[in-house]
């Protein structure tokens, strides 16, 4: 198992719990949804915005694992065709899979999938950019 790549996020807004694997084109991370998580809605679900943010953080962890040892501050610059197929609930573990698609001038396009077991619960493409 790889050491955890540094992210510029801290508790309670760090939405990636564990590294499963990091390869040249892909990274896999886990996020356990707990009742004590401040991002969980009153109905016991993780809102779509936080599922997207978890994927973006997984993308940042993947990029940092490939490059520098220090956290690289960046931002979610764009989102394309993101879909939440069903709510994610307390007690479930999200498997966050990110794949690097291309890099252009400090911006990285990635494809992400969030799974619970073998079921894809969210997916889409997004761009992470470094400040100029």
KOLVO-931710 format. One record per atom (N, C-alpha, C): residue number from 0; residue in one letter; x, y, z. Coordinates in Angstrom, 2 decimals. Layout:
BEGIN
k:NUM, r:A, xx:X, yy:Y, zz:Z
...
***
This chain:
BEGIN
k:0, r:X, xx:0.84, yy:-1.19, zz:0.00
k:0, r:X, xx:0.00, yy:0.00, zz:0.00
k:0, r:X, xx:0.89, yy:1.24, zz:0.00
k:1, r:X, xx:0.50, yy:2.24, zz:-0.75
k:1, r:X, xx:1.27, yy:3.47, zz:-0.88
k:1, r:X, xx:1.03, yy:4.38, zz:0.32
k:2, r:X, xx:2.02, yy:5.21, zz:0.68
k:2, r:X, xx:1.78, yy:6.20, zz:1.73
k:2, r:X, xx:0.73, yy:7.19, zz:1.24
k:3, r:X, xx:0.02, yy:7.80, zz:2.18
k:3, r:X, xx:-1.06, yy:8.71, zz:1.80
k:3, r:X, xx:-0.49, yy:9.98, zz:1.19
k:4, r:X, xx:-0.89, yy:10.31, zz:-0.04
k:4, r:X, xx:-0.43, yy:11.56, zz:-0.67
k:4, r:X, xx:-0.98, yy:12.76, zz:0.08
k:5, r:X, xx:-0.18, yy:13.78, zz:0.22
k:5, r:X, xx:-0.60, yy:14.98, zz:0.95
k:5, r:X, xx:-1.60, yy:15.77, zz:0.13
k:6, r:X, xx:-2.60, yy:16.29, zz:0.85
k:6, r:X, xx:-3.61, yy:17.17, zz:0.24
k:6, r:X, xx:-3.63, yy:18.47, zz:1.03
k:7, r:X, xx:-4.04, yy:19.57, zz:0.40
k:7, r:X, xx:-4.13, yy:20.84, zz:1.12
k:7, r:X, xx:-5.40, yy:20.95, zz:1.97
k:8, r:X, xx:-6.10, yy:19.84, zz:2.20
k:8, r:X, xx:-7.33, yy:19.83, zz:2.98
k:8, r:X, xx:-7.03, yy:19.30, zz:4.38
k:9, r:X, xx:-7.83, yy:19.74, zz:5.33
k:9, r:X, xx:-7.71, yy:19.25, zz:6.69
k:9, r:X, xx:-9.07, yy:18.83, zz:7.22
k:10, r:X, xx:-9.06, yy:18.22, zz:8.39
k:10, r:X, xx:-10.33, yy:17.84, zz:9.02
k:10, r:X, xx:-11.13, yy:19.09, zz:9.31
k:11, r:X, xx:-12.41, yy:19.12, zz:9.15
k:11, r:X, xx:-13.27, yy:17.98, zz:8.80
k:11, r:X, xx:-13.54, yy:17.86, zz:7.30
k:12, r:X, xx:-12.78, yy:18.59, zz:6.49
k:12, r:X, xx:-13.10, yy:18.63, zz:5.07
k:12, r:X, xx:-12.23, yy:17.70, zz:4.23
k:13, r:X, xx:-11.45, yy:16.84, zz:4.86
k:13, r:X, xx:-10.69, yy:15.84, zz:4.14
k:13, r:X, xx:-11.62, yy:14.66, zz:3.88
k:14, r:X, xx:-11.92, yy:14.39, zz:2.62
k:14, r:X, xx:-12.93, yy:13.39, zz:2.26
k:14, r:X, xx:-12.33, yy:12.11, zz:1.66
k:15, r:X, xx:-11.04, yy:11.93, zz:1.81
k:15, r:X, xx:-10.39, yy:10.70, zz:1.36
k:15, r:X, xx:-9.73, yy:10.08, zz:2.59
k:16, r:X, xx:-10.08, yy:8.82, zz:2.87
k:16, r:X, xx:-9.58, yy:8.16, zz:4.08
k:16, r:X, xx:-8.36, yy:7.28, zz:3.85
k:17, r:X, xx:-8.30, yy:6.63, zz:2.69
k:17, r:X, xx:-7.26, yy:5.62, zz:2.50
k:17, r:X, xx:-6.88, yy:5.46, zz:1.04
k:18, r:X, xx:-5.61, yy:5.14, zz:0.82
k:18, r:X, xx:-5.10, yy:4.84, zz:-0.52
k:18, r:X, xx:-5.19, yy:3.33, zz:-0.73
k:19, r:X, xx:-5.77, yy:2.91, zz:-1.85
k:19, r:X, xx:-5.77, yy:1.50, zz:-2.22
k:19, r:X, xx:-4.64, yy:1.23, zz:-3.20
k:20, r:X, xx:-4.56, yy:2.06, zz:-4.24
k:20, r:X, xx:-3.47, yy:1.93, zz:-5.20
k:20, r:X, xx:-3.29, yy:3.23, zz:-5.97
k:21, r:X, xx:-2.06, yy:3.46, zz:-6.40
k:21, r:X, xx:-1.75, yy:4.58, zz:-7.28
k:21, r:X, xx:-0.81, yy:4.05, zz:-8.36
k:22, r:X, xx:-1.25, yy:4.18, zz:-9.60
k:22, r:X, xx:-0.45, yy:3.75, zz:-10.74
k:22, r:X, xx:-0.16, yy:4.92, zz:-11.65
k:23, r:X, xx:0.44, yy:4.64, zz:-12.77
k:23, r:X, xx:0.82, yy:5.69, zz:-13.71
k:23, r:X, xx:-0.39, yy:6.42, zz:-14.30
k:24, r:X, xx:-1.51, yy:5.72, zz:-14.49
k:24, r:X, xx:-2.69, yy:6.34, zz:-15.12
k:24, r:X, xx:-3.92, yy:6.38, zz:-14.23
k:25, r:X, xx:-3.83, yy:5.78, zz:-13.02
k:25, r:X, xx:-5.05, yy:5.62, zz:-12.23
k:25, r:X, xx:-4.74, yy:5.56, zz:-10.75
k:26, r:X, xx:-5.69, yy:6.05, zz:-9.95
k:26, r:X, xx:-5.58, yy:5.94, zz:-8.50
k:26, r:X, xx:-6.90, yy:5.47, zz:-7.92
k:27, r:X, xx:-6.83, yy:4.72, zz:-6.83
k:27, r:X, xx:-8.02, yy:4.20, zz:-6.16
k:27, r:X, xx:-7.91, yy:4.54, zz:-4.67
k:28, r:X, xx:-8.98, yy:5.12, zz:-4.14
k:28, r:X, xx:-9.00, yy:5.60, zz:-2.76
k:28, r:X, xx:-10.32, yy:5.20, zz:-2.12
k:29, r:X, xx:-10.38, yy:5.26, zz:-0.78
k:29, r:X, xx:-11.61, yy:4.91, zz:-0.06
k:29, r:X, xx:-12.06, yy:6.07, zz:0.81
k:30, r:X, xx:-13.38, yy:6.17, zz:0.97
k:30, r:X, xx:-14.01, yy:7.13, zz:1.88
k:30, r:X, xx:-15.15, yy:6.41, zz:2.58
k:31, r:X, xx:-15.04, yy:6.24, zz:3.89
k:31, r:X, xx:-16.10, yy:5.61, zz:4.69
k:31, r:X, xx:-17.06, yy:6.70, zz:5.13
k:32, r:X, xx:-18.35, yy:6.47, zz:4.93
k:32, r:X, xx:-19.38, yy:7.44, zz:5.33
k:32, r:X, xx:-19.82, yy:7.09, zz:6.75
k:33, r:X, xx:-19.53, yy:7.99, zz:7.68
k:33, r:X, xx:-19.84, yy:7.76, zz:9.09
k:33, r:X, xx:-20.88, yy:8.77, zz:9.57
k:34, r:X, xx:-21.63, yy:8.38, zz:10.58
k:34, r:X, xx:-22.66, yy:9.27, zz:11.14
k:34, r:X, xx:-22.05, yy:10.54, zz:11.72
k:35, r:X, xx:-20.81, yy:10.46, zz:12.21
k:35, r:X, xx:-20.15, yy:11.62, zz:12.80
k:35, r:X, xx:-19.56, yy:12.56, zz:11.75
k:36, r:X, xx:-19.61, yy:12.19, zz:10.49
k:36, r:X, xx:-19.06, yy:13.02, zz:9.41
k:36, r:X, xx:-19.89, yy:14.30, zz:9.30
k:37, r:X, xx:-19.26, yy:15.49, zz:9.42
k:37, r:X, xx:-20.03, yy:16.73, zz:9.36
k:37, r:X, xx:-20.63, yy:17.03, zz:7.99
k:38, r:X, xx:-20.20, yy:16.31, zz:6.96
k:38, r:X, xx:-20.73, yy:16.53, zz:5.61
k:38, r:X, xx:-22.02, yy:15.75, zz:5.35
k:39, r:X, xx:-22.37, yy:14.84, zz:6.23
k:39, r:X, xx:-23.57, yy:14.03, zz:6.05
k:39, r:X, xx:-24.81, yy:14.87, zz:6.33
k:40, r:X, xx:-25.80, yy:14.75, zz:5.45
k:40, r:X, xx:-27.06, yy:15.50, zz:5.58
k:40, r:X, xx:-27.91, yy:14.89, zz:6.71
k:41, r:X, xx:-28.90, yy:15.63, zz:7.20
k:41, r:X, xx:-29.76, yy:15.11, zz:8.26
k:41, r:X, xx:-30.48, yy:13.81, zz:7.91
k:42, r:X, xx:-30.69, yy:13.54, zz:6.62
k:42, r:X, xx:-31.37, yy:12.30, zz:6.23
k:42, r:X, xx:-30.41, yy:11.10, zz:6.14
k:43, r:X, xx:-29.13, yy:11.31, zz:6.52
k:43, r:X, xx:-28.17, yy:10.21, zz:6.54
k:43, r:X, xx:-27.48, yy:9.94, zz:5.21
k:44, r:X, xx:-27.57, yy:10.87, zz:4.27
k:44, r:X, xx:-26.92, yy:10.71, zz:2.98
k:44, r:X, xx:-25.77, yy:11.71, zz:2.84
k:45, r:X, xx:-24.85, yy:11.39, zz:1.96
k:45, r:X, xx:-23.77, yy:12.31, zz:1.61
k:45, r:X, xx:-24.23, yy:13.08, zz:0.38
k:46, r:X, xx:-24.44, yy:14.39, zz:0.49
k:46, r:X, xx:-24.92, yy:15.16, zz:-0.66
k:46, r:X, xx:-24.01, yy:15.03, zz:-1.89
k:47, r:X, xx:-24.59, yy:15.16, zz:-3.06
k:47, r:X, xx:-23.87, yy:15.01, zz:-4.33
k:47, r:X, xx:-22.64, yy:15.91, zz:-4.39
k:48, r:X, xx:-22.73, yy:17.13, zz:-3.87
k:48, r:X, xx:-21.59, yy:18.04, zz:-3.91
k:48, r:X, xx:-20.39, yy:17.46, zz:-3.16
k:49, r:X, xx:-20.64, yy:16.74, zz:-2.07
k:49, r:X, xx:-19.54, yy:16.14, zz:-1.31
k:49, r:X, xx:-19.02, yy:14.87, zz:-1.97
k:50, r:X, xx:-19.85, yy:14.16, zz:-2.69
k:50, r:X, xx:-19.38, yy:13.01, zz:-3.47
k:50, r:X, xx:-18.44, yy:13.53, zz:-4.56
k:51, r:X, xx:-18.84, yy:14.60, zz:-5.24
k:51, r:X, xx:-17.98, yy:15.22, zz:-6.25
k:51, r:X, xx:-16.69, yy:15.72, zz:-5.62
k:52, r:X, xx:-16.77, yy:16.37, zz:-4.47
k:52, r:X, xx:-15.58, yy:16.86, zz:-3.79
k:52, r:X, xx:-14.65, yy:15.71, zz:-3.40
k:53, r:X, xx:-15.22, yy:14.58, zz:-2.96
k:53, r:X, xx:-14.39, yy:13.41, zz:-2.63
k:53, r:X, xx:-13.64, yy:12.92, zz:-3.87
k:54, r:X, xx:-14.33, yy:12.90, zz:-5.02
k:54, r:X, xx:-13.66, yy:12.51, zz:-6.26
k:54, r:X, xx:-12.56, yy:13.50, zz:-6.62
k:55, r:X, xx:-12.83, yy:14.79, zz:-6.45
k:55, r:X, xx:-11.82, yy:15.81, zz:-6.76
k:55, r:X, xx:-10.61, yy:15.66, zz:-5.83
k:56, r:X, xx:-10.85, yy:15.41, zz:-4.54
k:56, r:X, xx:-9.74, yy:15.21, zz:-3.61
k:56, r:X, xx:-8.96, yy:13.95, zz:-3.97
k:57, r:X, xx:-9.66, yy:12.89, zz:-4.39
k:57, r:X, xx:-8.98, yy:11.68, zz:-4.84
k:57, r:X, xx:-8.11, yy:12.00, zz:-6.05
k:58, r:X, xx:-8.61, yy:12.84, zz:-6.96
k:58, r:X, xx:-7.83, yy:13.28, zz:-8.10
k:58, r:X, xx:-6.60, yy:14.05, zz:-7.67
k:59, r:X, xx:-6.75, yy:14.94, zz:-6.69
k:59, r:X, xx:-5.61, yy:15.69, zz:-6.18
k:59, r:X, xx:-4.59, yy:14.78, zz:-5.50
k:60, r:X, xx:-5.06, yy:13.80, zz:-4.74
k:60, r:X, xx:-4.16, yy:12.85, zz:-4.09
k:60, r:X, xx:-3.41, yy:12.03, zz:-5.14
k:61, r:X, xx:-4.12, yy:11.63, zz:-6.18
k:61, r:X, xx:-3.49, yy:10.88, zz:-7.28
k:61, r:X, xx:-2.40, yy:11.71, zz:-7.94
k:62, r:X, xx:-2.70, yy:12.96, zz:-8.28
k:62, r:X, xx:-1.72, yy:13.82, zz:-8.93
k:62, r:X, xx:-0.53, yy:14.09, zz:-8.02
k:63, r:X, xx:-0.78, yy:14.33, zz:-6.73
k:63, r:X, xx:0.32, yy:14.56, zz:-5.79
k:63, r:X, xx:1.19, yy:13.32, zz:-5.62
k:64, r:X, xx:0.57, yy:12.14, zz:-5.66
k:64, r:X, xx:1.34, yy:10.90, zz:-5.53
k:64, r:X, xx:2.28, yy:10.71, zz:-6.72
k:65, r:X, xx:1.88, yy:11.22, zz:-7.87
k:65, r:X, xx:2.71, yy:11.10, zz:-9.06
k:65, r:X, xx:3.83, yy:12.12, zz:-9.11
k:66, r:X, xx:3.60, yy:13.26, zz:-8.42
k:66, r:X, xx:4.55, yy:14.36, zz:-8.57
k:66, r:X, xx:5.32, yy:14.69, zz:-7.32
k:67, r:X, xx:4.91, yy:15.72, zz:-6.66
k:67, r:X, xx:5.64, yy:16.30, zz:-5.56
k:67, r:X, xx:5.31, yy:15.64, zz:-4.22
k:68, r:X, xx:6.18, yy:15.81, zz:-3.24
k:68, r:X, xx:5.92, yy:15.27, zz:-1.91
k:68, r:X, xx:5.13, yy:16.25, zz:-1.06
k:69, r:X, xx:5.03, yy:17.49, zz:-1.48
k:69, r:X, xx:4.25, yy:18.47, zz:-0.73
k:69, r:X, xx:2.88, yy:18.62, zz:-1.37
k:70, r:X, xx:1.91, yy:18.99, zz:-0.55
k:70, r:X, xx:0.57, yy:19.20, zz:-1.08
k:70, r:X, xx:0.58, yy:20.35, zz:-2.06
k:71, r:X, xx:-0.02, yy:20.13, zz:-3.21
k:71, r:X, xx:-0.09, yy:21.17, zz:-4.23
k:71, r:X, xx:-1.46, yy:21.83, zz:-4.16
k:72, r:X, xx:-1.51, yy:23.10, zz:-3.75
k:72, r:X, xx:-2.80, yy:23.75, zz:-3.71
k:72, r:X, xx:-3.33, yy:23.96, zz:-5.12
k:73, r:X, xx:-4.54, yy:23.59, zz:-5.33
k:73, r:X, xx:-5.18, yy:23.75, zz:-6.63
k:73, r:X, xx:-6.67, yy:23.90, zz:-6.40
k:74, r:X, xx:-7.41, yy:23.84, zz:-7.46
k:74, r:X, xx:-8.86, yy:24.00, zz:-7.30
k:74, r:X, xx:-9.59, yy:23.20, zz:-8.38
k:75, r:X, xx:-10.82, yy:22.92, zz:-8.09
k:75, r:X, xx:-11.71, yy:22.25, zz:-9.03
k:75, r:X, xx:-12.16, yy:23.31, zz:-10.02
k:76, r:X, xx:-11.67, yy:23.22, zz:-11.25
k:76, r:X, xx:-11.90, yy:24.27, zz:-12.23
k:76, r:X, xx:-13.16, yy:24.04, zz:-13.06
k:77, r:X, xx:-13.48, yy:22.77, zz:-13.35
k:77, r:X, xx:-14.69, yy:22.50, zz:-14.12
k:77, r:X, xx:-15.14, yy:21.07, zz:-13.89
k:78, r:X, xx:-16.42, yy:20.85, zz:-14.16
k:78, r:X, xx:-17.05, yy:19.53, zz:-14.00
k:78, r:X, xx:-17.86, yy:19.29, zz:-15.26
k:79, r:X, xx:-17.78, yy:18.07, zz:-15.80
k:79, r:X, xx:-18.48, yy:17.73, zz:-17.03
k:79, r:X, xx:-19.19, yy:16.39, zz:-16.86
k:80, r:X, xx:-20.45, yy:16.37, zz:-17.16
k:80, r:X, xx:-21.27, yy:15.16, zz:-17.17
k:80, r:X, xx:-21.22, yy:14.39, zz:-15.85
k:81, r:X, xx:-21.23, yy:15.12, zz:-14.72
k:81, r:X, xx:-21.27, yy:14.45, zz:-13.41
k:81, r:X, xx:-22.69, yy:13.97, zz:-13.14
k:82, r:X, xx:-22.81, yy:12.72, zz:-12.72
k:82, r:X, xx:-24.11, yy:12.14, zz:-12.41
k:82, r:X, xx:-24.03, yy:11.40, zz:-11.07
k:83, r:X, xx:-24.98, yy:11.66, zz:-10.20
k:83, r:X, xx:-25.15, yy:10.88, zz:-8.98
k:83, r:X, xx:-26.29, yy:9.92, zz:-9.27
k:84, r:X, xx:-25.98, yy:8.63, zz:-9.34
k:84, r:X, xx:-26.98, yy:7.64, zz:-9.73
k:84, r:X, xx:-27.89, yy:7.23, zz:-8.58
k:85, r:X, xx:-27.37, yy:7.31, zz:-7.36
k:85, r:X, xx:-28.19, yy:7.04, zz:-6.19
k:85, r:X, xx:-27.52, yy:7.65, zz:-4.97
k:86, r:X, xx:-28.29, yy:7.90, zz:-3.91
k:86, r:X, xx:-27.69, yy:8.49, zz:-2.70
k:86, r:X, xx:-26.68, yy:7.54, zz:-2.05
k:87, r:X, xx:-25.69, yy:8.12, zz:-1.42
k:87, r:X, xx:-24.70, yy:7.38, zz:-0.64
k:87, r:X, xx:-25.08, yy:7.56, zz:0.82
k:88, r:X, xx:-25.13, yy:6.48, zz:1.57
k:88, r:X, xx:-25.66, yy:6.52, zz:2.93
k:88, r:X, xx:-24.61, yy:6.19, zz:4.00
k:89, r:X, xx:-24.92, yy:6.59, zz:5.21
k:89, r:X, xx:-24.09, yy:6.26, zz:6.37
k:89, r:X, xx:-23.87, yy:4.76, zz:6.40
k:90, r:X, xx:-22.63, yy:4.37, zz:6.69
k:90, r:X, xx:-22.28, yy:2.96, zz:6.77
k:90, r:X, xx:-21.70, yy:2.40, zz:5.49
k:91, r:X, xx:-21.83, yy:3.14, zz:4.39
k:91, r:X, xx:-21.28, yy:2.67, zz:3.12
k:91, r:X, xx:-19.85, yy:3.19, zz:2.95
k:92, r:X, xx:-19.09, yy:2.48, zz:2.15
k:92, r:X, xx:-17.73, yy:2.89, zz:1.82
k:92, r:X, xx:-17.68, yy:3.20, zz:0.34
k:93, r:X, xx:-17.25, yy:4.42, zz:0.03
k:93, r:X, xx:-17.08, yy:4.83, zz:-1.36
k:93, r:X, xx:-15.70, yy:4.40, zz:-1.83
k:94, r:X, xx:-15.66, yy:3.74, zz:-2.97
k:94, r:X, xx:-14.40, yy:3.43, zz:-3.64
k:94, r:X, xx:-14.27, yy:4.49, zz:-4.73
k:95, r:X, xx:-13.29, yy:5.35, zz:-4.59
k:95, r:X, xx:-13.09, yy:6.48, zz:-5.49
k:95, r:X, xx:-12.00, yy:6.12, zz:-6.49
k:96, r:X, xx:-12.38, yy:5.98, zz:-7.75
k:96, r:X, xx:-11.44, yy:5.62, zz:-8.80
k:96, r:X, xx:-11.27, yy:6.82, zz:-9.73
k:97, r:X, xx:-10.03, yy:7.26, zz:-9.90
k:97, r:X, xx:-9.75, yy:8.40, zz:-10.78
k:97, r:X, xx:-8.72, yy:7.98, zz:-11.81
k:98, r:X, xx:-8.91, yy:8.51, zz:-13.01
k:98, r:X, xx:-8.02, yy:8.20, zz:-14.12
k:98, r:X, xx:-7.60, yy:9.51, zz:-14.77
k:99, r:X, xx:-6.31, yy:9.69, zz:-14.97
k:99, r:X, xx:-5.81, yy:10.88, zz:-15.66
k:99, r:X, xx:-6.09, yy:10.77, zz:-17.15
k:100, r:X, xx:-6.71, yy:11.80, zz:-17.70
k:100, r:X, xx:-7.02, yy:11.80, zz:-19.14
k:100, r:X, xx:-6.02, yy:12.62, zz:-19.93
k:101, r:X, xx:-5.80, yy:13.87, zz:-19.48
k:101, r:X, xx:-4.80, yy:14.70, zz:-20.16
k:101, r:X, xx:-4.45, yy:15.90, zz:-19.29
k:102, r:X, xx:-3.28, yy:16.50, zz:-19.61
k:102, r:X, xx:-2.80, yy:17.66, zz:-18.90
k:102, r:X, xx:-2.48, yy:18.74, zz:-19.91
k:103, r:X, xx:-2.99, yy:19.94, zz:-19.65
k:103, r:X, xx:-2.74, yy:21.08, zz:-20.53
k:103, r:X, xx:-2.46, yy:22.30, zz:-19.68
k:104, r:X, xx:-1.26, yy:22.82, zz:-19.77
k:104, r:X, xx:-0.90, yy:24.09, zz:-19.14
k:104, r:X, xx:-1.36, yy:24.21, zz:-17.69
k:105, r:X, xx:-0.97, yy:23.30, zz:-16.84
k:105, r:X, xx:-1.30, yy:23.37, zz:-15.42
k:105, r:X, xx:-2.70, yy:22.91, zz:-15.07
k:106, r:X, xx:-3.44, yy:22.41, zz:-16.03
k:106, r:X, xx:-4.78, yy:21.88, zz:-15.76
k:106, r:X, xx:-4.78, yy:20.39, zz:-16.10
k:107, r:X, xx:-5.39, yy:19.62, zz:-15.23
k:107, r:X, xx:-5.44, yy:18.17, zz:-15.41
k:107, r:X, xx:-6.89, yy:17.71, zz:-15.53
k:108, r:X, xx:-7.21, yy:17.05, zz:-16.65
k:108, r:X, xx:-8.55, yy:16.49, zz:-16.80
k:108, r:X, xx:-8.52, yy:15.05, zz:-16.31
k:109, r:X, xx:-9.50, yy:14.72, zz:-15.47
k:109, r:X, xx:-9.59, yy:13.38, zz:-14.92
k:109, r:X, xx:-11.01, yy:12.84, zz:-15.10
k:110, r:X, xx:-11.11, yy:11.53, zz:-15.09
k:110, r:X, xx:-12.41, yy:10.87, zz:-15.08
k:110, r:X, xx:-12.49, yy:10.18, zz:-13.72
k:111, r:X, xx:-13.65, yy:10.31, zz:-13.07
k:111, r:X, xx:-13.81, yy:9.70, zz:-11.76
k:111, r:X, xx:-15.08, yy:8.88, zz:-11.65
k:112, r:X, xx:-14.98, yy:7.81, zz:-10.86
k:112, r:X, xx:-16.14, yy:6.99, zz:-10.55
k:112, r:X, xx:-16.14, yy:6.76, zz:-9.05
k:113, r:X, xx:-17.33, yy:6.82, zz:-8.46
k:113, r:X, xx:-17.51, yy:6.47, zz:-7.05
k:113, r:X, xx:-18.37, yy:5.22, zz:-7.02
k:114, r:X, xx:-17.89, yy:4.19, zz:-6.36
k:114, r:X, xx:-18.61, yy:2.91, zz:-6.29
k:114, r:X, xx:-18.89, yy:2.54, zz:-4.85
k:115, r:X, xx:-20.01, yy:1.86, zz:-4.65
k:115, r:X, xx:-20.31, yy:1.19, zz:-3.38
k:115, r:X, xx:-20.42, yy:-0.28, zz:-3.76
k:116, r:X, xx:-19.48, yy:-1.08, zz:-3.30
k:116, r:X, xx:-19.39, yy:-2.45, zz:-3.78
k:116, r:X, xx:-19.05, yy:-2.41, zz:-5.27
k:117, r:X, xx:-19.85, yy:-3.11, zz:-6.07
k:117, r:X, xx:-19.64, yy:-3.11, zz:-7.53
k:117, r:X, xx:-20.55, yy:-2.11, zz:-8.25
k:118, r:X, xx:-21.35, yy:-1.38, zz:-7.49
k:118, r:X, xx:-22.33, yy:-0.45, zz:-8.08
k:118, r:X, xx:-21.74, yy:0.95, zz:-8.23
k:119, r:X, xx:-21.78, yy:1.47, zz:-9.45
k:119, r:X, xx:-21.34, yy:2.85, zz:-9.69
k:119, r:X, xx:-22.45, yy:3.77, zz:-9.19
k:120, r:X, xx:-22.12, yy:4.61, zz:-8.19
k:120, r:X, xx:-23.12, yy:5.51, zz:-7.63
k:120, r:X, xx:-22.95, yy:6.94, zz:-8.13
k:121, r:X, xx:-21.77, yy:7.27, zz:-8.67
k:121, r:X, xx:-21.53, yy:8.60, zz:-9.24
k:121, r:X, xx:-20.37, yy:8.50, zz:-10.22
k:122, r:X, xx:-20.41, yy:9.38, zz:-11.23
k:122, r:X, xx:-19.31, yy:9.40, zz:-12.20
k:122, r:X, xx:-19.33, yy:10.71, zz:-12.97
k:123, r:X, xx:-18.19, yy:11.03, zz:-13.54
k:123, r:X, xx:-18.09, yy:12.23, zz:-14.35
k:123, r:X, xx:-16.64, yy:12.58, zz:-14.61
k:124, r:X, xx:-16.46, yy:13.66, zz:-15.37
k:124, r:X, xx:-15.12, yy:14.17, zz:-15.66
k:124, r:X, xx:-14.98, yy:15.52, zz:-14.96
k:125, r:X, xx:-13.75, yy:15.84, zz:-14.61
k:125, r:X, xx:-13.50, yy:17.13, zz:-13.95
k:125, r:X, xx:-12.08, yy:17.57, zz:-14.25
k:126, r:X, xx:-11.85, yy:18.87, zz:-14.06
k:126, r:X, xx:-10.54, yy:19.45, zz:-14.28
k:126, r:X, xx:-10.05, yy:20.04, zz:-12.97
k:127, r:X, xx:-8.83, yy:19.67, zz:-12.59
k:127, r:X, xx:-8.15, yy:20.27, zz:-11.46
k:127, r:X, xx:-7.07, yy:21.18, zz:-12.02
k:128, r:X, xx:-7.03, yy:22.42, zz:-11.54
k:128, r:X, xx:-6.09, yy:23.39, zz:-12.07
k:128, r:X, xx:-5.22, yy:23.96, zz:-10.95
k:129, r:X, xx:-4.00, yy:24.31, zz:-11.31
k:129, r:X, xx:-3.10, yy:24.98, zz:-10.39
k:129, r:X, xx:-3.24, yy:26.48, zz:-10.55
k:130, r:X, xx:-3.15, yy:27.22, zz:-9.45
k:130, r:X, xx:-3.24, yy:28.68, zz:-9.58
k:130, r:X, xx:-2.06, yy:29.21, zz:-10.38
k:131, r:X, xx:-2.31, yy:30.26, zz:-11.13
k:131, r:X, xx:-1.23, yy:30.85, zz:-11.95
k:131, r:X, xx:-0.53, yy:31.94, zz:-11.18
***
